[in-house]
Amino acid sequence: MKNIALDKLISNAPTVSYSIGKLDKLIHQQLSDALSEMGVSLPQFTMLSNLHLHGEMANAKLAARSFISPQASNQIIKTMEEKGWISKCDDPNHGRILLIGLTPEGQEIYGRCKVKSMVFENKMLAGLPAENVLMLKATVQRLIANLKEDA
């Protein structure tokens, strides 16, 4: 038996992609604001997070993991190097590649930013039971996997 009221509700609701886009914009704005209090941009925090989680890596790999073009990442990396958050060293396996890694100062600023980001995350997920958060994470990962299959 078809539920006409449910079908109408679903067809009049925003699409999933529109809702995710709106959420992405809100996350970007609000997390950027929270991080700016510490003098850190969202792209800088994303790069610091990747270096913390994955260790040293080349600029191109860091840029890709941070959703930034290698060209755009050059200025971000330069700024972070000037602030003493990252350092560069030669890749022992490839003479022409420089590896980027966190300095102790970079680890410290990452830790402070991580606390800010977790406060933000908790605000965003407020009111959701733990099982819904787990379901949401799994659903988002499935959506990502579905789209990667076509890429």
C-alpha positions in Angstrom: 0.0 0.0 0.0 1.5 3.3 -1.1 1.7 6.1 1.5 0.7 9.2 -0.6 1.3 11.6 2.3 4.9 10.3 2.8 5.6 10.5 -0.9 4.4 14.2 -1.0 6.5 15.0 2.1 9.6 13.5 0.5 9.1 15.1 -2.9 8.6 18.6 -1.3 11.7 18.3 1.0 15.1 19.6 0.0 17.3 17.0 -1.7 20.0 15.2 0.3 22.7 16.9 -1.8 21.2 20.4 -1.2 21.0 19.7 2.6 24.6 18.4 2.7 25.7 21.5 0.8 23.9 23.8 3.2 25.5 21.9 6.2 28.9 22.1 4.5 28.5 25.9 4.2 27.5 26.2 7.9 30.3 24.0 9.1 32.8 26.0 7.0 31.6 29.3 8.4 31.2 28.4 12.0 34.3 26.3 12.3 36.3 29.0 10.5 35.1 31.5 13.0 36.0 29.3 16.0 39.5 28.6 14.6 40.1 32.3 13.7 40.1 33.1 17.4 43.3 31.2 17.5 44.8 32.7 14.3 44.3 29.5 12.3 42.3 29.2 9.1 40.2 26.1 8.3 42.6 25.0 5.5 45.6 25.4 7.9 43.7 23.3 10.5 42.9 20.7 7.9 46.5 20.4 6.9 47.7 20.3 10.5 45.1 17.5 11.2 46.4 15.5 8.2 50.0 15.8 9.3 49.1 14.9 12.8 47.1 11.8 11.7 49.4 10.6 8.9 52.8 12.0 9.6 55.2 13.6 7.1 54.1 13.8 3.5 54.8 15.6 0.3 53.0 18.9 -0.6 50.9 17.3 -3.4 49.7 14.5 -1.1 49.0 16.9 1.8 47.1 19.2 -0.6 45.0 16.3 -1.9 44.2 15.0 1.6 43.2 18.6 2.6 40.9 19.2 -0.4 43.2 22.0 -1.7 45.0 22.3 -5.0 48.8 21.9 -4.8 49.1 25.5 -6.1 46.8 26.9 -3.5 48.5 24.9 -0.8 51.9 26.5 -1.5 50.9 29.8 0.3 49.3 28.0 3.2 52.4 25.9 3.7 54.6 29.0 3.4 52.6 30.7 6.1 52.6 27.7 8.4 56.4 27.3 7.9 56.9 31.0 8.8 54.8 30.5 12.0 57.0 27.6 12.9 54.2 25.0 12.8 55.7 22.8 10.1 59.2 22.0 8.8 60.5 20.5 5.5 63.1 17.8 5.0 64.3 15.8 2.1 62.5 12.5 1.3 65.1 9.8 1.8 63.4 7.7 -0.9 63.2 10.4 -3.5 65.8 13.2 -3.9 63.5 15.7 -5.5 60.6 15.6 -3.0 60.4 17.5 0.3 58.4 16.0 3.1 56.4 18.3 5.3 56.0 17.5 9.0 54.7 19.1 12.2 57.1 20.8 14.6 56.4 20.8 18.3 54.8 24.2 17.9 52.6 22.7 15.2 51.6 19.8 17.4 50.7 22.3 20.1 48.6 24.6 17.9 46.9 21.4 16.4 46.0 20.3 19.9 44.4 23.6 20.8 42.5 23.7 17.5 41.4 20.1 17.9 39.8 21.1 21.3 37.9 23.9 19.5 36.8 21.6 16.7 35.5 19.0 19.2 33.5 21.8 21.0 32.0 22.7 17.5 31.4 19.0 16.7 29.6 18.5 20.0 27.4 21.6 19.3 26.5 20.3 15.9 25.6 16.8 17.1 23.8 18.0 20.2 20.5 16.1 20.8 21.4 13.1 18.7 21.7 9.8 20.4 25.0 8.0 20.0 23.4 5.3 17.7 22.2 8.1 15.4 25.7 9.6 15.3 27.1 6.2 14.3 24.4 5.8 11.7 25.1 9.2 10.3 28.8 8.6 10.1 28.2 5.3 8.3 25.7 6.8 5.9 28.0 9.7 5.0 30.8 7.2 4.4 28.5 5.2 2.1 27.6 8.3 0.2 31.3 9.1 -0.3 32.0 5.5 -1.4 29.1 5.6 -3.9 30.4 8.8 -5.5 34.0 7.5 -5.5 32.9 4.5 -7.5 32.1 6.8 -10.4 35.2 9.0 -10.2 
